[in-house]
């Protein structure tokens, strides 16, 4: 993961909305797509960008792929931003 990929992924409002949807529970691609007025292919593209940036993980169960937040990467970003701001982490 590079911060460049991460920030590129975060720059799009649709991808940020997907992350917000996933903050409480994992969801299938169909469940995610149901929240947007766009094609399944477009939603899949956004999911691909988020996966490449390591912001989400996928797991396959039977005929479905479920997506969930990768909190490790989110925490790394938060620590980096906190360090950049100069906040004391103790």
C-alpha positions as CSV (number, residue, x, y, z in Angstrom):
1,X,0.0,0.0,0.0
2,X,1.2,3.5,-0.8
3,X,-0.3,6.7,0.6
4,X,-0.6,7.9,-3.0
5,X,-2.9,5.0,-3.9
6,X,-4.8,5.6,-0.7
7,X,-5.4,9.3,-1.2
8,X,-6.3,8.7,-4.8
9,X,-8.9,6.2,-3.8
10,X,-10.2,8.6,-1.1
11,X,-10.4,11.5,-3.5
12,X,-13.6,10.2,-5.1
13,X,-16.9,10.9,-3.2
14,X,-18.5,7.6,-4.4
15,X,-15.6,5.7,-2.9
16,X,-15.8,7.7,0.3
17,X,-19.6,6.8,0.5
18,X,-18.8,3.1,0.0
19,X,-16.4,3.3,2.9
20,X,-19.1,4.9,5.0
21,X,-21.5,2.1,4.1
22,X,-18.9,-0.5,5.2
23,X,-18.0,1.1,8.5
24,X,-20.8,-0.7,10.4
25,X,-20.9,-4.0,8.6
26,X,-19.7,-6.0,5.6
27,X,-21.8,-5.9,2.5
28,X,-22.1,-7.7,-0.8
29,X,-21.4,-5.8,-4.1
30,X,-25.2,-5.9,-4.8
31,X,-26.0,-4.4,-1.4
32,X,-23.4,-1.6,-2.0
33,X,-24.7,-1.0,-5.6
34,X,-28.3,-0.6,-4.2
35,X,-27.2,2.6,-2.6
36,X,-26.2,4.3,-5.9
37,X,-27.7,5.2,-9.2
38,X,-25.0,3.7,-11.3
39,X,-24.3,0.4,-13.1
40,X,-23.0,-2.6,-11.3
41,X,-19.9,-2.3,-13.5
42,X,-19.2,1.2,-12.2
43,X,-19.6,0.1,-8.6
44,X,-17.2,-2.8,-9.3
45,X,-14.7,-0.4,-10.6
46,X,-14.8,1.7,-7.5
47,X,-14.5,-1.4,-5.3
48,X,-11.4,-2.4,-7.3
49,X,-9.8,0.9,-6.7
50,X,-10.5,0.6,-2.9
51,X,-9.1,-2.9,-2.9
52,X,-6.0,-1.9,-4.7
53,X,-5.5,0.9,-2.1
54,X,-6.0,-1.8,0.7
55,X,-8.9,0.2,2.1
56,X,-11.3,-2.7,1.8
57,X,-11.0,-6.5,1.9
58,X,-13.1,-9.1,0.1
59,X,-14.1,-12.6,1.2
60,X,-16.0,-15.1,-0.9
61,X,-18.9,-17.1,0.5
62,X,-20.8,-19.4,-1.8
63,X,-21.9,-17.2,-4.7
64,X,-21.3,-13.9,-3.0
65,X,-18.3,-11.6,-2.5
66,X,-18.5,-9.6,0.7
67,X,-16.5,-6.4,1.3
68,X,-15.4,-4.9,4.6
69,X,-13.2,-2.1,5.8
70,X,-9.5,-2.8,6.3
71,X,-9.1,-0.9,9.6
72,X,-5.4,-1.5,9.7
73,X,-4.9,0.8,6.7
74,X,-7.3,3.4,8.1
75,X,-5.4,3.4,11.4
76,X,-2.1,3.8,9.6
77,X,-3.5,6.9,7.8
78,X,-4.8,8.3,11.0
79,X,-1.4,7.9,12.8
80,X,0.4,9.5,9.8
81,X,-2.0,12.4,9.8
82,X,-1.7,12.8,13.5
83,X,2.1,12.8,13.2
84,X,2.0,15.3,10.4
85,X,-0.1,17.6,12.5
86,X,2.3,17.2,15.4
87,X,-0.1,15.8,17.9
88,X,1.5,13.9,20.8
89,X,0.2,10.3,20.7
90,X,0.9,9.7,24.4
